[in-house]
Amino acid sequence: SSVSSLKRRCLVPTLVLPSQTPPPSSAMPRKPIVGGNWKCNPATTKAATELIEAWKGTAFDKDKIDVFICPTALHIPMVKEGIEALGMAVAAQNVSATGFGAFTGEWCAEHLTDFGIGWTLIGHSERRSKYGDTDEITAQKVEICQEKGVKVVLCIGEMLEEREAGKTDEVNQRQLAAVIPKIKNWDDIVIAYEPVWAIGTGKVATPDQAQETHAAIRAFLKEKVSAEVAEKVRIQYGGSVTPENCKELITKPDVDGFLVGGASLKPTFMTIITDTAAAA
């Protein structure tokens, strides 16, 4: 009938544009989460301790936001106490796909737990593109961390040529599909969407681009895992996040925080934390 036909037409937008559905946060608020990835920085331990000292001047509400910092592996024992004293968690930037044994240059999930480190990044685009971390290796790392109780910030995202070819969702879904079968406890997973073309380039996905992609990630999780997981998992945006652009990005319903690179090496990183918490 014409009435049923009209109803079908009215349903189409919400089916193909998940970002137009009521934001999941209205049903189950997701606690914002901000991470600072120091990468292979700073140059000295003195610079690292001075940065932490500069952060002490700004407090944030730990009930409203989770914060983690990823120092270099060598810096971790020197900065861990200072970072944790600020109410932040310490995370590793990477972890081995193997365990103890003859694996020169590696550290494994058991080392992290023994050292009191509860978080690690896995699958960062620099690991994928420069150091050969395939989808399969990334999945192995996630599986081990799940077994050992280490929380994972799973990084996904497309290259510039992939975005220009309209393959953003395809790439994200491929990277997610590799790890989904390995995940038993989604409470220990945070997803960081980082468009590779925006990392360290000064280019930033627009708030609408970020929202569209985050909504597509959530829709894929709903289809492949469950509506509950899709609703509760936190999805960070990463890619040239600054104190100037974070306020608008965090207003988007499917953006739950940020994975920050270069800006996390500055005293003003605290502004990103406080502005994100204020939006909660």
N, C-alpha and C positions, 0 to 999 in steps of 0.2 A: 504494500500500500504506500501511498504518498507519505503517510505519517512515519512508517517504519523506515522509509528511505531517508526522510529528513533526520531521524534519530541517528542513522548510520553516518550521515554526513557530519553531524554535530560531534560524533565521537572521534573522527579522524584526527583532528589536531592534537588531542591529548595522547593518542597512540604514537604518533610519529615525532612529537616534540615533547619528550618527557620533562624538559625544563619548564613547560607551561603547567604541569600538574602542581597541586599544592606542595610546597617544599616539605620533604620528609622531616625536617627539623621541627615542623609544627606538631608532629606526632611524637617524636622522640628526639629531644635536643641532643646534638652531638657537641661534646666539649671541644673547643678549638685547640689546635696543636700547632706549635711553631718549632721548627728545628733550624739549627745553624750548622751548616756543613763547611768546616774550615778548609777542606780539601788538603793540599800540600802547603799549608800556611799555619801560622806566621813563620818568619825566618828564624826567630829565636824564642827561647823559653821566657826571656825577659819581656818580649812583646806580648806573649800569651798571658802572663801574669798581670801585666799592666792593663790589658784589655778587661780581664775579669775584675780588676780593681775599679776600673771606670764604670763597669756595670753596677757596682754596689750602690751607686747613688740613686738608682731608680728601682723602686719596689713594684711588684705586680701581684695580682690576686691569684694565688695558686689554685684556688677553688674554681676559678673561671677559665683557666688555660693550662695546658701541659706544654712544657718547654724542654727540648733536649739539644745538646751540643755534641757535634762530632769532631773532636780534635784529631790530629794525626795520632797514629798508634804510639809513637814515641812520646808525645806530649801527655797522653792520658794519665800516667801515674803522677805527673807533676801538677796537673790542673784539676784532677778529679775532685779533690776535697773542696777547692775553691768554687767550682761550678755547682757542686751539690749544696754548698752552703747558701747559694742564691735561690735554692728551690728548683733547680734545673737537673735533669737527668743527663748522664754521660752516655753517649752512643759511639759504637765503632762505625767507621766508614765502609767496612767490608768485613767479610768473614770467609773462611775456607769452605770449599765444597767437600772437604775430607775431614778426617779426625786427627788424632795423635799419630805420630809416626814420621817416616822419612819424606817430609814435605817441606823442603827448604823454602823459607820466606813466607810461610803461611802461619796463621793463628786460627784456632778452631772455636766453635761455639762453647765447648767446655772451658776453654781459657777465659772467655768472656764471663761466664757464670761464676767461675772461681774468683775472678777479679771484681765481681760485683757490678758488672756492666749488663744492664738488662735490655739494651736496644742495639740494633745495628741497621745500617742501610744495606740494601741488597739491590743489585740491578741498576745502579746509577749509570746514566748514558756514557760516562767516561770509562766505566768498567766494561760496558758492552762494546763500545767503539774502539777503545785503545788497548784493552787488555784481554780481549777474546772471551768475555763472559757471554756465552750464548743463552738463549732461552732455557735450554736444558740445564746448563750449569747453574743458572739463576734459580731454577726450580729445585735443584739438588740442595742449594744453600738454604732455601726456604724450608724445605723438608727437614733438614737437620736442626734448624732453629726451632721449628715447631716441636720436634722431639725433645729438645733441651730446654724449652721454655724461654727462649730469647725472643723478645718482641722485634718485629721486622717492619721497617719502612721500605716498602716495595716501590721502586722507582720505575715508571714507564713513560713513554713519550716518543714522539715522531721527529724525524729529521726534516729539514726545510723542504727538500725535494718531495718528501712523502706528504707533507701538508699541501704543497702546491699541486700535487697530483690527486688531492682529495682522499688520501688514505689514512688520515689521522685515526679515525675509529678502527679501521682495519688493523693498524699497527698496535694500538692499545689492546684490542681484543686478542690479538695473537700473543702478546706478551702476558696478558692475564690468563689466557687459556692454558699456557704452559705451567702455571703455578697453582691454579685452582684445585686440581686433584690432590695436591700435596698439603693443602691447608685444612686442618681439622679444627683449629681454634681461631676463629676470626677476631676474637677479642685481642689477639696478639698481632694483628695486622693493621697497618696504616698504609694507604696508597698515596704516593706522591706523583702527581702528573707533572712532568717537566717537558714541555716542548723544547727539543734540543736546540732549535734555532733561536731560542730566547735565553739560553743559559750563558751568562757572561757577555752577552752581545749588546746589552742595553735595550734590545727589542723585547717587548712584553706583549703577551697575548692580551687582547682587550678583555675587560671584565665579561663581556658577552661571549667572547670566544672561550674563555675559561669555563664559564657556566655551561655553555653548550657541550663542551667536551666532558666535564665532570658529570653532567646529567646523563650523557651517553654511557659513561663508565658505570654509573649506578644502574642504568637500565640493563646493561649487559650482565652485571652481577645478579640482578633480579631474575633474569632469564636463566642463567647458568648455575646459580647457587640457591638463593632464596630471597624473597621480599624482605625478610627480617635482616639478613646480612646486608643487602643493598641499602637498607635504611640506616643501619647503625655504623657501618664502616666509615671511617674518617678519610677524606680525600684532600690532600694538600695540593696547593699550586706552587710550582717552582719555576723560576726563570726570570732573572733580573728584578726580583722583588726588592723594593726600597721602602723607606718610611713615607715617601711621597705617593706611591701607588697602592700601598696595601689597604688603605682605608676603603677605597672603592671596590677593590677585589673581594674583600671579606663580606661585603653586603650581599653577595650572590648566595642563594640558598644552598647550593651544592659545593661551595668552597668552604672548607672547614679549617683552613689555616695555611701555613706556608713552609716550604723547605727553602731556606735562604742561603745563598752562597756568599759572594763578596761582601754584601751588606752585613753579614754576621761577624765580620772582622772589625767592625767599627763600634764605638760607644753608642751610636744612634740605633743599633740593633734593638736596644731596649724599647725604642719608640714603636717598632713593629710589634713587639710583644704586648705593650700596653694598649695600643690602638686595636689590636686583634681581640684582646680580652674585653675591651670596652664594648665591642660589638656583640659580645655573647649574650 
